[in-house]
Every structure is written in C-alpha cells, then in structure tokens.
Amino acid sequence: MVFIIAEIGINHNGSLDIAKNLIDVAISAGCDAVKFQKRTIEKVYSKEILDSPRDSPWGTTQRDQKKGLEFTVSDYKKINQYCKSKKIPWYLSCWDVDSQILMRQFKTKYNKVASAMLVNEKLLKIIAEEKKYTFISTGMSTMGQISDAIRIFKKYDCPFELMHSHSAYPMKIEEANLKVIQTLKKKFKCDVGYSGHESSAYLVCVTAVVLGATSIERHITLDRSMYGSDQAASLEPIGLMRMVKDIRTLDKILGDGRKRIWESEIPAMKKLREILA
C-alpha cells in the first residue's frame, strides 16, 4: 500500500493551533504520517541573508521571518503528545546537524532528507547512523549526487527510500518528469516515492502512483491564500481527502502483480471452457 505523508512543514506559520488543525486534517483524510521540518536558523543561513529585508507577520528581516516559522523543543513536545494521542506517526526533515541531534529525543519512527540537504555529507552521516527508515528527496540533484548519498546510507546499513522531487515552489507540471521514478528504481534498485510541490490539483501524485511510487508526500494547508511561500504549492483539506481516496482506490486497482485465477472467475471458466471441450 502506498505510504501517504501529509507535509505540514512550515505551513503552521508558527501556530500550534494551526499545526494541530493540520494534523487533524491529515488524520481525517487517512494519511499514514505527518511531517514537519526543523532548522537552526543561524546554521543554515548566512548572516547576510538573515539581515536582508523581508516583510512578514514577525518583522522586517529574513531572520524575523524564519524565526517566526520555527517551533521550539517545547512546541515539538506538545506536537509529539498530540500525535501520540491521535495515533498518527510524525517526523521531521532537519536541515542541520544540531537540529537532527536535538530532535533525537522524540524517537520518531522515520527520518527525512530534504532535497536541499542531499549534498550535506556530514548531516547525512548523522541521519544514517540512527538507522531509521529514511525518505530521501532528490530535487535539484544529479544522479551522481544521489549515488553519493545512497553510498552513505548503505555504509551505515540504514534503510531508505528515494523520493523523486522538483524543488520549485510551485512546480510547473510540464517539469514533473515522473518517468524519473522508474529511472531511479532501475538505477538504484530501491523503493521510490514522490514528493510534490505542484500548485495544480493532485493529478501528478495519482500519476506517480500509477508509475510505481511507493510513497507520496504532499504539502497541506488550511487555506492556500494564507501567508507563506509553501502555501500555494499545498493541498487544502478537500483536495487532500480526494487525493488519499483516489490513491487508495489505485492501490486496489493496481494489485500485487501476481497472476492468479480469481474465485469470481471460476463460474465463467467452467461455463465458457466447457464450450471448447
């Protein structure tokens, strides 16, 4: 069955209430997990970038904006408790070593390598040594860079799954290039999912499943008109529910690939093949 991840990311806009509402949306839709992200702002961005101007609800600099979107450890303790009470797994993509080590306290079941971090070998080693099942997004990456990342995970005997992705927010659907899912499967002989950032409906995700995607990660939002750079590339609650419903139907349609004679075929077989006898 396709593993469906509701990517909350930073679409909570720094609000625990919004985060909890999005967790509820994911559960109602039938998602298998919810995902957030964690960054140590000063480690990920240069002082020049952080000091540059950017208007936001939290201030007038990039630093104000990015700090406003970050949850604290205390916040994540509340999210952890909320997800446990709702019986849905949660996990994060950490963008720096300090964040990855800090978040180990929550003992989440999965890890995620964001496309931006695929070339950060130090971070990849820290993630891989945890030996948790890890989703690795491949946006902005060459086959050589993907191969280098995989080498690290194999060295640490850490289970992983690649995710075909495109790192524009939103992505143009003519650049989806979903056949890469099959290319990655053939090249690396592993499961391959799809992490979508398109602004259109969920057709791209459904098509990815038809092409063999084993997981689907999709940004979600309460309202695409809300503040935030990821909101326009997200699904609202109704869209998420429809996507999950269609993917679950596809799971049934695609089956397991094993040829069999179904019990429901036997009456017809007896009748029609008797004609040939």
C-alpha positions as CSV (number, residue, x, y, z in Angstrom):
1,M,0.0,0.0,0.0
2,V,1.3,3.5,-0.9
3,F,2.6,5.4,2.2
4,I,1.0,8.8,2.3
5,I,2.7,11.7,4.1
6,A,1.0,15.0,4.9
7,E,3.8,17.5,4.8
8,I,2.9,20.3,7.3
9,G,6.5,21.7,7.0
10,I,6.2,25.4,8.0
11,N,2.6,25.9,6.9
12,H,1.7,26.1,10.5
13,N,3.0,29.7,10.5
14,G,4.4,29.3,14.0
15,S,1.0,28.4,15.5
16,L,0.5,25.2,17.5
17,D,-3.3,25.6,16.9
18,I,-2.8,25.6,13.1
19,A,-0.4,22.7,13.4
20,K,-3.0,20.6,15.4
21,N,-5.7,21.5,12.9
22,L,-3.4,20.3,10.1
23,I,-2.7,17.1,12.0
24,D,-6.5,16.5,12.3
25,V,-6.9,17.2,8.6
26,A,-4.3,14.6,7.8
27,I,-5.9,12.0,10.1
28,S,-9.4,12.7,8.6
29,A,-8.1,12.2,5.1
30,G,-6.4,8.9,6.0
31,C,-2.8,9.8,5.8
32,D,-0.2,7.5,7.2
33,A,2.1,10.2,8.8
34,V,2.6,13.9,9.2
35,K,5.9,15.7,8.7
36,F,7.4,18.9,10.0
37,Q,10.8,20.5,9.5
38,K,13.5,21.9,11.9
39,R,16.3,24.3,11.3
40,T,18.8,26.1,13.4
41,I,18.5,29.4,11.5
42,E,22.0,30.7,12.2
43,K,23.5,27.4,11.0
44,V,21.5,27.1,7.8
45,Y,21.6,30.7,6.6
46,S,24.4,33.3,6.4
47,K,24.3,36.5,8.4
48,E,24.0,38.4,5.2
49,I,20.8,36.6,4.2
50,L,19.3,36.8,7.7
51,D,19.9,40.5,7.9
52,S,18.4,41.2,4.5
53,P,14.9,42.8,4.3
54,R,11.7,40.7,4.2
55,D,8.3,41.8,5.4
56,S,6.4,39.2,7.4
57,P,4.0,39.0,10.3
58,W,7.0,38.7,12.6
59,G,9.2,41.7,11.4
60,T,11.1,43.2,8.5
61,T,14.1,40.9,8.1
62,Q,14.7,37.3,6.8
63,R,15.8,36.5,10.4
64,D,12.4,37.7,11.8
65,Q,10.5,35.7,9.2
66,K,12.4,32.4,9.6
67,K,12.5,32.5,13.4
68,G,8.7,33.2,13.3
69,L,8.2,29.9,11.4
70,E,10.3,27.8,13.8
71,F,8.9,25.7,16.5
72,T,10.8,25.3,19.7
73,V,11.6,22.0,21.5
74,S,8.7,22.8,23.9
75,D,6.4,23.2,20.9
76,Y,7.5,19.8,19.5
77,K,6.9,18.2,22.8
78,K,3.3,19.3,22.5
79,I,3.1,18.1,18.9
80,N,4.6,14.8,20.0
81,Q,2.0,14.3,22.7
82,Y,-0.8,15.4,20.3
83,C,0.2,13.0,17.6
84,K,0.5,10.2,20.2
85,S,-3.0,10.9,21.5
86,K,-4.3,10.9,17.9
87,K,-2.3,7.7,17.0
88,I,-0.5,9.1,13.9
89,P,3.3,9.0,13.4
90,W,5.1,12.2,12.9
91,Y,8.7,13.0,11.9
92,L,10.9,15.8,10.6
93,S,13.3,16.8,8.0
94,C,16.2,18.5,9.9
95,W,18.3,21.0,8.0
96,D,21.4,20.9,10.2
97,V,23.3,18.6,12.5
98,D,22.4,20.4,15.7
99,S,18.7,20.1,14.8
100,Q,19.0,16.4,14.0
101,I,20.7,15.6,17.2
102,L,18.3,17.8,19.2
103,M,15.2,16.0,17.7
104,R,16.5,12.5,18.6
105,Q,14.8,12.9,22.0
106,F,11.4,12.3,20.3
107,K,12.4,8.9,19.0
108,T,10.3,9.3,15.8
109,K,10.0,6.3,13.6
110,Y,11.2,7.9,10.4
111,N,13.7,10.4,9.1
112,K,13.7,12.7,6.0
113,V,16.5,14.2,4.0
114,A,15.2,17.4,2.3
115,S,16.4,17.9,-1.3
116,A,18.4,20.9,-0.1
117,M,20.4,18.8,2.2
118,L,21.1,15.8,0.0
119,V,24.7,17.0,-0.6
120,N,25.4,17.7,3.1
121,E,27.5,14.6,3.8
122,K,28.0,15.5,7.5
123,L,24.3,15.7,8.1
124,L,23.6,12.5,6.0
125,K,26.1,10.6,8.2
126,I,24.4,11.8,11.4
127,I,21.0,10.8,10.0
128,A,22.2,7.4,8.6
129,E,23.8,6.4,11.9
130,E,20.3,6.5,13.5
131,K,19.3,3.6,11.2
132,K,15.7,4.8,11.0
133,Y,13.8,4.3,7.7
134,T,14.7,7.5,5.8
135,F,12.9,9.2,2.9
136,I,15.5,11.0,0.7
137,S,14.2,13.7,-1.6
138,T,16.1,14.2,-4.8
139,G,15.2,17.6,-6.1
140,M,18.0,19.8,-7.5
141,S,20.3,16.7,-7.6
142,T,22.3,14.8,-10.2
143,M,22.4,11.1,-10.4
144,G,25.9,11.2,-9.1
145,Q,24.9,13.2,-6.0
146,I,22.1,10.8,-5.4
147,S,24.5,7.9,-5.7
148,D,26.9,9.5,-3.2
149,A,24.1,9.9,-0.7
150,I,23.0,6.3,-1.1
151,R,26.5,5.2,-0.5
152,I,26.4,6.8,2.9
153,F,23.1,5.1,3.9
154,K,24.4,1.7,2.7
155,K,27.6,2.2,4.6
156,Y,25.6,2.7,7.9
157,D,23.1,-0.1,6.9
158,C,20.3,2.4,7.2
159,P,17.1,1.6,5.3
160,F,16.0,4.3,2.9
161,E,13.6,5.2,0.1
162,L,14.3,7.8,-2.6
163,M,11.6,10.4,-3.4
164,H,11.5,11.9,-6.9
165,S,11.0,15.7,-6.4
166,H,11.2,19.1,-8.1
167,S,12.3,22.0,-5.9
168,A,10.4,24.9,-7.4
169,Y,7.5,26.1,-5.3
170,P,5.2,25.7,-7.0
171,M,6.5,23.3,-9.7
172,K,5.3,23.6,-13.3
173,I,3.5,20.4,-14.2
174,E,5.4,20.1,-17.5
175,E,8.6,19.7,-15.4
176,A,7.2,16.9,-13.3
177,N,9.1,14.3,-15.3
178,L,7.5,11.4,-13.4
179,K,9.2,8.8,-15.5
180,V,12.3,9.5,-13.4
181,I,10.5,7.4,-10.7
182,Q,11.1,4.3,-12.9
183,T,14.7,5.6,-13.8
184,L,15.6,5.8,-10.1
185,K,14.1,2.4,-9.3
186,K,16.0,0.7,-12.1
187,K,19.3,2.5,-11.3
188,F,19.4,2.1,-7.6
189,K,17.1,-0.9,-7.1
190,C,15.2,0.6,-4.2
191,D,11.7,1.9,-3.5
192,V,11.0,5.4,-4.9
193,G,8.3,7.8,-3.8
194,Y,7.2,11.2,-5.0
195,S,7.3,14.5,-3.1
196,G,5.1,17.0,-4.8
197,H,5.2,20.8,-4.9
198,E,2.8,21.5,-7.7
199,S,0.1,24.2,-7.4
200,S,-2.4,22.2,-9.5
201,A,-4.7,19.5,-8.2
202,Y,-3.4,16.1,-7.1
203,L,-3.3,14.5,-10.6
204,V,0.5,14.5,-10.6
205,C,0.5,12.5,-7.3
206,V,-2.0,10.0,-8.6
207,T,0.0,9.5,-11.8
208,A,3.1,9.0,-9.7
209,V,1.4,6.0,-8.0
210,V,0.5,4.6,-11.4
211,L,4.1,4.8,-12.4
212,G,5.1,2.8,-9.2
213,A,5.7,5.4,-6.5
214,T,5.7,3.7,-3.1
215,S,5.1,6.8,-1.1
216,I,3.5,10.2,-1.7
217,E,4.4,13.3,0.3
218,R,2.3,16.4,-0.3
219,H,2.3,19.8,1.4
220,I,-1.0,20.6,3.1
221,T,-2.6,23.8,4.2
222,L,-5.8,25.1,5.8
223,D,-6.0,27.8,3.1
224,R,-3.7,28.3,0.1
225,S,-4.2,32.1,0.5
226,M,-2.5,32.1,3.9
227,Y,0.9,33.7,4.4
228,G,3.8,31.6,3.4
229,S,6.0,30.6,0.5
230,D,4.8,26.9,0.6
231,Q,1.0,27.6,0.8
232,A,0.4,27.9,-2.9
233,A,2.1,24.6,-3.5
234,S,-0.1,22.8,-1.0
235,L,-3.4,20.9,-0.9
236,E,-6.3,22.2,1.1
237,P,-8.4,19.7,3.2
238,I,-10.8,18.7,0.5
239,G,-8.1,18.2,-2.1
240,L,-6.1,16.1,0.4
241,M,-9.1,13.9,1.1
242,R,-9.8,13.3,-2.6
243,M,-6.1,12.5,-3.3
244,V,-5.9,9.9,-0.5
245,K,-9.2,8.4,-1.6
246,D,-8.1,8.1,-5.2
247,I,-4.7,6.7,-4.2
248,R,-6.3,4.0,-2.0
249,T,-8.6,3.1,-4.9
250,L,-5.5,2.8,-7.2
251,D,-3.9,0.6,-4.6
252,K,-6.8,-1.8,-5.2
253,I,-6.8,-1.4,-8.9
254,L,-3.0,-2.0,-9.4
255,G,-2.9,-5.1,-7.2
256,D,0.2,-7.1,-6.4
257,G,1.3,-8.1,-9.9
258,R,0.9,-11.8,-9.2
259,K,-1.1,-13.6,-11.9
260,R,-3.9,-15.7,-10.4
261,I,-7.3,-17.2,-11.2
262,W,-9.8,-15.4,-9.1
263,E,-12.6,-17.3,-7.4
264,S,-15.0,-15.0,-9.1
265,E,-13.7,-16.2,-12.5
266,I,-14.3,-19.9,-11.8
267,P,-18.1,-20.0,-12.8
268,A,-17.3,-18.3,-16.1
269,M,-14.3,-20.6,-16.6
270,K,-16.3,-23.7,-16.1
271,K,-19.1,-22.4,-18.4
272,L,-17.0,-21.0,-21.2
273,R,-14.3,-23.6,-21.3
274,E,-16.9,-26.4,-21.4
275,I,-17.9,-24.9,-24.7
276,L,-14.4,-25.6,-26.1
277,A,-14.3,-29.2,-24.7
